[in-house]
């Protein structure tokens, strides 16, 4: 599935400019790496956010949130998908991105993609 460019542009504009952010096309969408770690992305019109395994179960109880599904029906327990109604306002989008940034900031820097 291709990613929605409007949603990708919103994410680009909402990510803080002081972060080391790289964009990579993968998993059928667009992924934003922060300090070398996958943080968030866009799949179709959905927002993908890496919130970590500890926050996973509680995030799934929130409106418009479902598990991220990858090849073979696998559901990694650190990633969620937020449907468009869950990130339609700038405040909602910023809140989800903040959660993703908080989690990846707790990780050691990742290896450069390439």
C-alpha positions in Angstrom: 0.0 0.0 0.0 1.3 3.4 -0.9 1.5 6.1 1.7 -0.5 9.3 1.7 1.7 12.3 0.8 -0.5 14.8 2.7 -0.2 12.8 5.9 3.6 12.4 5.3 3.9 16.1 4.9 2.0 16.7 8.2 4.4 14.4 10.0 7.5 16.0 8.4 6.3 19.4 9.5 5.3 18.3 13.0 8.6 16.5 13.9 10.9 18.8 15.9 13.7 20.3 13.7 16.3 19.7 16.4 16.1 15.9 15.8 18.2 13.8 13.5 15.4 12.6 11.2 15.8 10.5 8.1 13.0 9.2 5.8 13.0 5.7 4.4 10.4 4.0 2.2 9.8 0.6 3.7 7.0 -1.7 4.9 4.7 -0.4 2.2 4.9 3.1 3.5 7.2 5.9 4.6 9.2 5.5 7.8 10.8 8.3 9.9 14.0 7.3 11.7 15.0 9.4 14.7 18.6 9.0 15.8 18.8 5.9 13.6 15.8 4.2 15.2 12.4 3.7 13.6 10.1 6.1 15.3 7.0 6.7 13.2 5.7 6.5 9.7 2.8 6.7 7.3 1.1 3.6 5.8 -1.8 4.6 3.6 -3.4 7.4 5.5 -2.6 5.8 8.9 0.0 7.0 11.2 2.4 4.3 12.5 4.0 5.0 15.8 6.7 3.0 17.7 5.6 3.3 21.3 7.4 0.4 22.9 6.1 -2.9 24.3 5.3 -1.5 27.7 2.8 1.1 26.2 1.4 -1.2 23.5 -1.5 -2.8 25.3 -2.9 0.4 26.8 -2.5 2.2 23.5 -4.8 -0.4 21.8 -7.6 0.7 24.1 -7.5 4.2 22.7 -9.9 5.3 20.0 -8.8 4.8 16.3 -5.8 2.7 17.3 -5.0 -0.9 16.1 -2.0 -3.2 16.0 0.5 -2.6 13.3 0.5 -5.6 11.0 3.5 -6.6 8.9 4.3 -9.4 6.5 2.7 -12.8 7.3 0.2 -11.2 9.7 2.9 -10.5 12.4 2.0 -7.8 14.9 5.1 -6.4 16.5 4.2 -5.3 20.1 6.0 -2.0 19.9 4.2 -0.5 17.0 0.6 0.7 16.6 -1.4 2.2 13.7 -3.5 5.3 14.3 -6.4 5.7 11.8 -6.9 9.2 10.3 -9.6 10.2 12.8 -7.1 9.7 15.6 -4.5 12.1 14.1 -6.7 14.6 12.3 -5.8 17.6 14.5 -2.3 19.0 14.9 -2.7 18.4 18.6 -3.5 14.7 18.1 -0.6 14.3 15.7 1.8 16.0 18.0 0.8 13.8 20.9 1.4 10.6 19.0 4.7 11.8 17.6 5.8 12.8 21.1 5.1 9.3 22.4 7.1 7.8 19.6 10.0 10.2 20.1 9.9 9.6 23.9 10.3 5.8 23.3 13.1 6.0 20.7 14.9 8.5 22.8 15.2 5.8 25.4 17.1 3.6 22.9 20.8 3.7 22.0 21.4 5.4 18.6 20.7 3.0 15.8 23.0 2.1 12.9 22.8 4.4 9.9 20.4 3.1 7.3 21.8 2.4 3.9 
